[in-house]
Amino acid sequence: MAAGLKAPLSLLLLLFLSHISPSVGLYEDQIGKFDWVQQYVGIVTHSVFDESTVPRRIVVATSENVLAALATKNGDIVWRQVLESGENGRVEALVGEGQRVTSVAGRMVRTWDTLTAALVHETYLTHTPHPGLLERAVVVGESELVLGEVVAGSVVVTTLDRVSGSPLDHTNVVAPWISTDTKCGSAGKSLVCVELSLSLIFVLLLTAPSPEFVSQPLASVGLEAPEPGSQVLLQNVPGAPDHLIIQVGPGRRLVHLDGNSLHLVRDLGGSQTSAVAGGVLYSLTQVAHVVTLGAVDLETGAEVGEQGLVVELPTHTGQAISLYVHHYQTSDGGSALRALLTCSDHSLHLLSSAGVVWWREEAMARVVSVEGVDLPVDGANINFQDPLPASPDWVSSLVHRVRTQVSQVSHWVSLVMERSDSTFPAPLHTLYRDQLNLRKLLVLATASGKIMGVDSWTGEVVWRIYVSELTPLEGDKLLLYTQRTSAHFPHQPQCVVVGKHRETGEGVLVAFNPNTGEGVGDRGGVMTLGYTIIQALLLHHPDHQYLKPVVLVDDTMKLHVFPAGGESVVLQHKDSIFVHLARPGSTHLTGYTLRFSTPGNLVLREVWRVCVGGGGIVTGVYGKLAWEKVHSPGRVLADRSVLYKYVNPNLAVVTTQGYDHLNKNTLTLYLVDTVSGAVIESVNHKKVSGPIHVVHSENWVVYTFFNDKYRRFEVTSLELFEGLSQANATAFSSLGGRATPPIMERQAYILPVGIQAATHTTTEKGITTKFILFALQTGNVMQMSKWLLDPRRPVTGGPREEGLLPYIPELRLSPHDMITYNHTLPRVSSIFTAPTGLESACVVLVYGLDLFYTRMFPSKMFDVLKDDFDHYLIGGVVLALMAAALTTRKLAQRKALKQAWK
Amino acid sequence: MVLQATNLSCLMVFFLAFTASLAFQEDEFLDGQLTLVIEDALEGGPDPIFTQRSTIQVRSVKSGNAVVTHTRPWTTDLNQKLKKLVEADDLYRIRVYQKGSEEKGYVSTFTKACQVFESRLSETLSLMVDSSGTSVVGVWLITPVCVCDGEENGGESDNVGGSSNGGGGGGEIITSPSSSLQHNTTVIIRSPIPSPVPDTATYIEKLEAMKNEKAEGKDNRSFLAKYWMYIVPLVLIMVVFGGGQDGGR
């Protein structure tokens, strides 16, 4: 195969490549056939209407630290720049200057070309942010930049040169009244602070030579005697930098800043958000989904009715949060209006007098959890899945079977008849399962409280539910469970989302039908629970209606079951239900049993405890997929003996991270049995830091981290084996087993790039080779065979197991293994995989700022005939052979007869 | 300065004395000494009361050297309690804490009471100690009987045999099996495994060796071995065509 490559190494490498890369590698014409990508920007915080370029565009800065230009015509992203994550990339000011925009984010001042998205100029501010920063005001001037940093007790005003970034002037304004409760905001060149306990407004002109706070009573702007503890809100007015909206409790006032003094302009009570364009103040009021933009001349205060708008927003839209209004000249010389509106469900709308021009579902930029739901089967198969009568005797079961098969045949006949005379495709919104169950309904729960059902084939949103009070739990989590799948006709499938209340912090539960998006129960399926949730789990045992109950643990360690009728299921299985809890930042993990529960009183009782010592704290607990199937119980060794896997379904990986002076950052992994609390195995790393990504499946764990000592990313692979015999081949019990711990094979590899997220592929029966999906920091998603990460890859020669390659410390990144081909996905937060009806196929959804869906075949399509498989040829050959066999038999018989007569 | 020096010498003397005293006490190197107290609950129920059962003297975490002393003799009264637990299908719970540092809390685990009963109090305790060897992370209780079959397992000799060391990194000490029933505990002390590191050195060595082999090793194969891929087709062609000529004649 390679005569020229005589070097054994190259031969080895070549062998290696030809042998192990079952990579799919996409053809150009297949792009977009089985995958789709959707790009988002996030919640818009700043925007600039750019008139200088054609087509016209809106430059926006978002809460996801993204700077993007949206086409005014259709809302498409013209260009997008993803800035640094965290505080360093949060855009605090966005100023449009002709064909350029200037953004101030963290310590960076950048000027961008709006047409080409090129970075024209960048300045690094030589100014360290003050510790204990409460608020920062930024004033972007012609040649200088003024920062007003509010800290407790004072305001630090720094003037910096905009070109060089060096500090020019530095003043510390003492303000002993500033506390963490003080609300400050910037407007134009001033910093405005409201201190409710003093009922005073303080104004500081930041650009003044010697800035000084000037105070005036809240009553002077018409906000008299506010109740203590009422909410204070300072809102900028886009389009009028020297104006500010001060909201104290229900009172809402527009004030004008003139140097150090401010005066009341207008009472804006009742409106939600306001913006100014062309000297006209637009205030938005919203009743359900109808928004009204009232126009008032800012100078005279007269109503300019004809410039207002009344627009109906799409359903499932939340309350308006911010508004940007822009006036422009139409081709016939008149002036028209465009309004960019952001709502609490994170949707972005462009409004004009004609209505909603376009809108973007920016909630998708913050998807928190995903579930793949099987679509309902078409009518033909429904009867087939009808449950049998409760006590089937042979007659009734025979009748049942005959009846279902007759109905199936008749349905098929009618289908064939229909197909012949009508060529119209089925209506779009009736989604049915395809033959191989490759089409899924992806249920996405987002941080905005919006839950969406997305058709996996097209990426279109099929239904939406917006629950305004729903917000993620601690640690940015929404729990999404499938209580009932679509396999139990006539029962409808049911999913629940568990989160917390936006204001009270108590639990909120949303139950809905994932196929239609209809809420189950009262109030559209939304339930406010009245207690704080600390743990939730889905039971494996369904009730008599095939509904798996969700068990919720509140902060007083009381148990609640949803639906309430599921209590009987819990009681029935109380001896085998164990719950484990780990508080974030704590040093111990505790296990509880439900066995002491009685009807009406479900209780948790502690049965085990694991205490991670050594100054570390628990940073993550990673279990396995509950429904995971392990196809093969062992591995065949080179000497044909079998090494049995240690497959413990209750095993969880507990990561603890700590710091000590000798070893610097440490990471310890404990493999804990979550039923008995036994620590099966543990691995200790020194001088490593996160982010840590753990993939835990079957009998192996793969995790990645950053090695501080060698300054490289590493991946460690652990695999557990019982040994050459099994303790109990039929069932696994956490309470019984060998006295010896399982054998742990381990190996480490170097990764050339960092990882944003990692997961493994899942298939229906677990026969297909597992692949690990790594979302790289470069924005690609790479597939890597588990074989490459196998801890048993031999370092030295000797008899080798089948399929194992010699150990090479560095893992190669092949461009063929990038399942995202030429797409770059910034800020990937997680990867979701789901099995399909086809054993070889697995659907993948990568989410984060963008959504990317594809399907992959980890072991190629071993259970599918190729597209170009010639059925006719094979059929023809078989028939011909049969005919030949028959004729030759006849001939042979005749010959034999003739021979006999001779 | 003087003060500092005296302080230092004082410390030195103290340290020497300390090490000397330790050296007299123990004949092996000390790499972490722990005294652990085991408590169990024979009362059962949702809120059990724990009573002290045994102590474990861990002499060395590294070598897993530990001695178990059962501080509570097994009485018929206790046996009755255990039987009651078995009848209620309750759990046998134990917890372990460190003597002298009770504030660190305890670690605990459980097993089914019937498993303990049917194993005739024979058990293996596997204790995971943290990487610094100063505290216990978790405890694992394994009984020889995995599945209860409702009758007491008679073969005590089996249990004694089963308690010979099998632990990966740990040693064990067996308490003397008395004729009367008593806890028969095997202790395995384990600590976190040091992390694997990418083995670049061996790999580079392997590459070097390959390179050297290539540079040094001249091709000393025979002519046939080197050029068989050219010779074989040639011979084949000759055979085929030569055969054809023969046939034609």
Interface residues (C-beta under 8 A of the other chain):
Chain A: A7 P8 L9 D575 H588 T593 R595 F596 V603 R605 E606 V607 W608 R609 V610 C611 V612 G613 G614 D660 T666 T668 Y670 V672 D673 S676 G677 A678 V679 I680 E681 S682 V683 N684 H685 K686 V688 E714 T716 A727 N728 S733 L735 G736 G737 R738 A739 T740 P741 I743 M744 R746 Q747 A748 Y749 I750 P791 V795 T796 Y807 I808 P809 E810
Chain B: G45 P46 D47 D89 L91 R93 R95 K104 G105 Y106 V107 S108 T109 F110 T111 K112 Q115 T124 S126 M128 D130 S131 S132 T134 S135 V136 V137 G138 V139 W140 L141 I142 T143 P144 V145 C146 V147 G162 G166 G167 G168 T186 I188 R190 S191 P192 I193 P194 S195 P196 V197 P198 D199 T200 T202 Y203 L207 M210 K214
